């Protein structure tokens, strides 16, 4: 599927500057904030890539935008996800494909 997607495995630099890849069985799909920032984005967390000095000038591979209105947050458990009005989803290949194909939109 070529479209919005989330992953089963997320790679990032840990606090010791080592390249780490971590597998997740689930992900919390949260609505993106009205400011177009993923809820809970912390630009000071280990593994976050900063490119500027503004509060949200960063990319966190474990909490990032995956569509026009959705964020993938790998930090949250099922209870925390529900508190954020999110959907706790499996990262299985079938679930990822279903999410991707459900995100179709027409333009023009």
C-alpha positions as CSV (number, residue, x, y, z in Angstrom):
1,X,0.0,0.0,0.0
2,X,1.4,3.4,-0.9
3,X,-0.2,5.8,1.5
4,X,-0.4,6.7,5.2
5,X,1.0,3.9,7.2
6,X,2.5,2.9,10.6
7,X,5.2,0.3,11.3
8,X,5.7,-2.7,13.4
9,X,9.4,-1.8,13.9
10,X,10.6,1.7,14.8
11,X,14.3,2.7,14.7
12,X,15.9,5.7,16.4
13,X,19.0,6.9,18.3
14,X,18.8,6.1,22.0
15,X,20.2,8.4,24.8
16,X,23.6,6.8,24.3
17,X,23.5,7.7,20.6
18,X,23.2,4.0,19.5
19,X,21.0,3.0,16.6
20,X,18.1,1.0,18.2
21,X,15.2,-0.8,16.5
22,X,12.2,-1.8,18.6
23,X,9.2,-3.9,17.6
24,X,5.8,-3.0,18.8
25,X,2.7,-5.2,18.8
26,X,0.4,-2.2,19.0
27,X,0.3,1.5,18.3
28,X,-2.1,4.3,19.4
29,X,-3.6,6.2,16.5
30,X,-4.5,9.6,17.8
31,X,-6.1,12.6,16.2
32,X,-3.6,15.3,15.3
33,X,-3.9,18.5,17.3
34,X,-5.5,21.6,16.0
35,X,-2.0,23.1,15.9
36,X,-1.1,20.3,13.4
37,X,1.2,18.8,16.1
38,X,0.9,15.2,17.5
39,X,-0.4,15.2,21.1
40,X,2.4,14.6,23.6
41,X,5.2,15.4,21.2
42,X,8.3,15.9,23.3
43,X,11.2,17.3,21.3
44,X,13.6,16.7,24.1
45,X,13.0,12.9,24.3
46,X,15.9,10.5,23.3
47,X,15.8,9.6,19.6
48,X,14.0,12.7,18.5
49,X,15.5,14.6,15.5
50,X,15.6,18.4,16.0
51,X,16.0,20.8,13.1
52,X,15.2,24.2,14.7
53,X,14.6,26.0,17.9
54,X,10.9,26.3,17.9
55,X,9.0,24.1,20.4
56,X,7.9,21.6,17.7
57,X,10.8,21.7,15.2
58,X,11.4,18.0,15.6
59,X,10.5,14.5,14.4
60,X,9.9,11.7,16.9
61,X,9.8,8.3,15.1
62,X,7.7,7.0,18.1
63,X,5.1,9.8,17.9
64,X,4.6,11.3,14.4
65,X,2.0,12.3,11.9
66,X,1.0,9.5,9.5
67,X,-1.9,11.1,7.7
68,X,-3.7,14.4,7.3
69,X,-5.4,13.9,10.6
70,X,-3.7,11.0,12.4
71,X,-0.6,10.5,14.6
72,X,1.1,7.2,15.4
73,X,2.1,7.2,19.1
74,X,4.1,4.1,20.2
75,X,4.6,5.4,23.8
76,X,1.0,5.0,24.9
77,X,-0.5,1.8,26.3
78,X,-4.2,0.9,25.7
79,X,-5.5,2.9,28.7
80,X,-3.5,6.0,27.9
81,X,-4.6,5.7,24.3
82,X,-8.2,5.7,25.3
83,X,-7.6,8.8,27.4
84,X,-6.2,10.6,24.3
85,X,-9.3,9.6,22.3
86,X,-7.1,7.3,20.2
87,X,-7.5,3.9,18.6
88,X,-5.3,1.2,19.9
89,X,-4.3,-0.8,16.8
90,X,-2.4,-3.9,16.0
91,X,0.8,-3.5,14.0
92,X,0.2,-6.7,12.1
93,X,0.6,-6.6,8.4
94,X,-3.1,-7.1,7.9
95,X,-4.0,-4.2,10.2
96,X,-1.5,-1.9,8.6
97,X,-2.8,-2.7,5.1
98,X,-6.4,-2.1,6.3
99,X,-5.4,1.3,7.8
100,X,-3.5,2.3,4.6
101,X,-6.4,1.4,2.2
102,X,-8.9,3.1,4.4
103,X,-7.1,6.4,4.1
104,X,-7.8,6.9,0.4
105,X,-9.0,10.4,-0.6
106,X,-9.6,12.0,-3.9
107,X,-8.2,15.3,-5.0
108,X,-9.0,17.4,-8.1
